[in-house]
Amino acid sequence: QVQLVESGGGLVQAGGSLRLSCAASGCTFSSCAMGWFRQAPGKEREFVAAISRIGSIVYVDSVKGRFTISRDNGKNTLYLQMNGLKPEDTAVYYCAAKLTSYITSYYSKASDYNYWGQGTQVTVSS
């Protein structure tokens, strides 16, 4: 059973930065495509960024140039560096994993993913 544990959330002023981490266990991390999603109060879960097994990357337009997704297969950890944070980035952030044999594929639909973390709260004050 794959377990994902997010950390690094918190309260930050607009323009500030946070780095989220997602530690994976119970799987071969390098066999998983990974993604970050977020959910604001009263809204549906939204795709943020995804990374393939070998590092191909895609972002939602609203975070391009501000957020950076990365992975360290040696540490079984996924990261999301968030710079230039805005109040509209306030949400619970979730990491997700998809076991896949396709090394170059990344996935932007929540329904594509097999496993989810419990989420970490990010709050950006204006």
Order of alpha helices (4+ residues) and beta strands (2+ residues): beta-beta-beta-beta-beta-beta-beta-beta-beta-beta-beta
